[in-house]
């Protein structure tokens, strides 16, 4: 799940792909996560 200020979300997708896990980036306002088996919250920076 990508939030404003998220960092390294593309690295997470790459790392999951290396171990055979299909993944995609989902914006934080998405309300339907039913099709997903798991969620990763990457690191980030504080606003302001």
C-alpha positions as CSV (number, residue, x, y, z in Angstrom):
1,X,0.0,0.0,0.0
2,X,1.5,3.3,-1.1
3,X,0.9,6.5,1.0
4,X,2.1,10.0,0.3
5,X,5.7,10.0,1.5
6,X,6.2,6.3,1.0
7,X,9.7,5.2,0.2
8,X,11.1,2.1,-1.5
9,X,7.8,0.7,-2.6
10,X,9.3,-0.3,-6.0
11,X,12.1,-2.1,-4.1
12,X,9.5,-4.1,-2.2
13,X,7.8,-5.1,-5.5
14,X,11.2,-6.1,-6.9
15,X,12.2,-8.1,-3.8
16,X,8.9,-9.9,-3.8
17,X,9.3,-10.8,-7.4
18,X,12.7,-12.3,-6.8
19,X,11.1,-14.8,-4.5
20,X,8.2,-15.5,-6.8
21,X,5.5,-13.4,-5.3
22,X,3.3,-11.5,-7.7
23,X,2.6,-8.0,-6.4
24,X,1.3,-4.6,-7.4
25,X,1.3,-1.1,-6.0
26,X,-2.0,0.0,-4.5
27,X,-2.8,3.6,-3.5
28,X,-3.8,4.1,0.1
29,X,-7.3,5.2,-0.7
30,X,-8.2,1.8,-2.3
31,X,-11.0,0.3,-0.3
32,X,-11.3,-3.1,-1.8
33,X,-8.3,-5.4,-0.9
34,X,-10.3,-8.6,-1.1
35,X,-8.2,-10.0,-4.0
36,X,-5.0,-9.6,-2.0
37,X,-3.5,-12.3,0.2
38,X,-1.3,-9.9,2.1
39,X,-0.3,-6.2,2.5
40,X,3.1,-4.6,2.8
41,X,3.6,-1.1,4.2
42,X,6.9,0.2,3.0
43,X,9.0,2.8,4.8
44,X,8.4,6.5,4.4
45,X,9.1,10.0,5.3
46,X,7.1,12.3,7.6
47,X,5.2,15.2,6.0
48,X,6.0,18.8,6.9
